[in-house]
C-alpha cells in the first residue's frame, strides 16, 4: 500500500470510529428492548409511545426491581419484564378505580402466568403496600396529572402517594415521569378537565418531595399540539405533546 492509500485508510478509520462514538444512545441500545410477540393494540401504540427510547432513557437494566405505578393495562409492564429478565422483577400497581379502564387488556396481559417476573398489586393511596427501599426504578407514565385532583370515586392524592413512592425506592433509585403537557402557567388547572399538567409545575413539585432532577427528553414533544384539547379527543389522542423527566431519590 502506498503512502496516499495508507493516509486515506487512516482517515476512513478515524471517521468510522467517531461515528460509532457519537451514535445516539437510543439507537445503540434499541435491540435491548424486545417489542415482538405482543398484542396488535400494543404494536399500534409503539410508534407514538416510543417505548424503546423511553426505557433506554430511564436506565432500567437486567436484574432491576421496577414499580409500574398506575400501570393501567400493563403496556410498559410487559416490556419492562423483558428488560429486567429472570433475575429482575416488575410490580404492576393500580387502584380499584383503574380496574374498569384496564379491564380486558390487563386480564389478557397477565393470563396463564405468562409474565412470570411480574406481580399484580391492587392497592389504594392510603396504603400502597410498596415496602421500604425495594425498587431500583419507578415508572409513572401518564399518571401524575391524575394525582392532583379529586373526583367522584377517585382519590389518589399526590400528598399521600409520593412519600410512599420515595420510601419504596432504594437509595439513588430513579423515578421516570411521562405526562401530557399543557399551557405555560396553567400548572394543575387542566388536570381534571383535559388530563394535562404543566411540565414546569411537575418538575418543581417532584423536586419538593425528596427527588433530584436528573434529565429530560424531548422525544415525545409535539409542537403541533396547542394544549387546548382533552388528551382523549380523537384529533390529538396518542399524539399529545408529552414531557419525559427522570428523577433520583436524594
N, C-alpha and C positions, 0 to 999 in steps of 0.2 A: 504493500500500500504506500503510495507516495505521500509527501507531506501535506498536499492540498486535501487529499481524501481523508487523511487522519484528522485534520482540522475540522472538516465537515462532520466527521463521525463524533468527535468530542462535543461539538455544538449541538448536534441532534440529541445525544445522550443527556446533555445538560438540560435541554428544553423539556425532554420527556420526564426527567426527574422533577423539574419544577412543576410541571402539570400535575404529576401524581401527588406532590406535596400539597398542592392547593385545591384538589378536588373537594367540593363541599362534603362535610361530614355525612349528611343525609344520604348522599349517593354512595359513599363508601360503605355505609352500614345497612343500606336498604335490604340486602339479602338476608340480614339477621332477623327480619320480621316476615314470617310466613303468612301470606294472605290467601293461600289456596284452601280449597275444600270447605268453604263456609257457605252460608245461605245466599241465595240470589239477592236478597234485600241488603245484606252486608256488602256484597260486591258492588252493588249500585251506589252505595254510600261512600265507598272508598275514595273515588276521585275528588269528592268535595270535602271529605273529612281529613284526608291526608294522614292516616294513622301511622304510616311508616315514619314520616318526618316528625310527628309529634312524639312518638315513643322514643325515637333516637334523641330528640331534643331533651326528653325527660331524664335520660341516662339510666333507665331501668335495664338491668342485666341479668344474666343467668344466676340463679340462686337467690334472687331478691324475694322479700316478702312485701307484697303490694296490697294496698287497700283501694278498691274502686268504689269510692264514696258516691252515693246516689247513682249507682251504676246502671240503673234502668234495665234494659233488656240484655245487657251484657256484651254489647258490641266491643268495647275495649277489654273487658274481662277475658274474652276468649283469646284475643291477640296477646295480651299480657301473659296469659298462662303458657303460651308457646315460647315467649321470650325468657321467662324465668325458669322454665324447664322442670324436670323431676325434682331437683333439689330446692326449688323455689315454691312459693305459694301465693295465691291471689284470693282475697276476700271480696265478694260482691255484696255490697251493703245497699239496702233500700228500706224505707219505712213502709208501713202498711198502705199509706195513701198512694204510693207509687205502683203498687201491685196491679191495679186495674189498667195502668198505662203500659207496664212492661208485659203483662199478660202472656199471650201465646209465645211471643219471641223468647221470653225468659224460660218458659217451660221447655221449649224446643232446645234451647241452648244447654240446659242442664240435664236433659233427659238421659236415662240409662247410664248415669255417672260418666258421661263422655269426657268431661273435663276433670280429670282425677286430682289435679292440684288446685282445685277451686272449691271454696266454701261459700255457701249462700247464707248471708246474715240478714235477717229481718229484725230491725231494731229502730227505736224511736229516739228523738233528740234528747229526751230527758235521761236516757241511759243507752248509749250506742253500743255498749259491750265491746269496746275496741281494745281494751287491755292497756298495758303500760310498756312503752319502748319496744313495741312489737314489730313495727313496719319500717322498711327502708324507704318506701315511697308511698305517697298518697296521690291518687288521680281524682280530680274533681272536674269533670267535663260537662259544661253547660248546666251547672247546678248552683253556682254561688248566688246567682240572682234569686233563686228560689228560697234562699236562706234569710232574705232581708225583708220579707213581707209575710203577713198573716192572712189567711182566708178561711172560709168555712171548711172544716175538715182538714186544714193544712196548717201545721206549726212545726217548722224545722229551723228554729231560730239560731242565727249565727252566733249569738252570745252564749248559747248552750253548746252548740256543736263544736266550734273551733277550739275551745280549751281541751276538749276530749281528743280532738284530732292531734293537737300539739303533744299531748301526753302520750298518745299512742305511737308517735314517731320515735325512732332511735335517735340518739344524739347525731346531728348532722344529716338526719333524714330529710327528704325533699317533698315538697308539695307542688304538684302541677295543677294549674288552674286555666281552664279554657272557658270563655263565655262570649255571649253576643254583646258587642259594644253598642253604646248609644251616644247621643249628642253631648259634646263637651259641656260640662257644667250641670248636667242632669243628675249626676250621682245615682241614687236609687229610685228616682222619680218614675221611671218607666219599667221597673222590675215586675210589678204585678200586671200592668196593662199590656206591655209589649214584650215582656220577658227579656228585657235588656238591662245591662248595668254598665256604668261608665268605667272604662279601664283605669283611669287615673284614681278614681274613688276606690276601686277594688284593690289596687296596689297599696295605697295608703292604709286602707282598712286592715289588710292582712299583715302589713308591717307592724301595726299596733298590737298584734296578737301573738307576738313571740317568734315571728319569722323574719328572715333576712332575704330581701330580693336578690336573686342571682342574675337572671337574664330574661329577655323577652324575644319572641319570634313573630315575624310578620307573615308567616306562610299562609295564614287564613285571612289576611286583610283583603277587604273588597271595597274599593273606593267608589264603586257604583251603588253601594248601599247608603242611602241618605239617613238611615236610622229612624225613619218615620213609621215604618210598618211593623206589625207584630211578626215575630220570627216564624209564626205558623202560616202567615199569608203565603199563598201559592207563588206569588211573584218573587218572593225572596227566600222561601223555605230551603234550607240546606245551602244557601248561598250568602248568608249574612256576613257582615263584617265582624270577624271574631278575633279576640286577642288571646295570646298564649303567654303565660308567665310561669316561671319556675322560682320557687322559694326554698329556703333551707331553715330547718329548726335551729334557732340560736343556741 
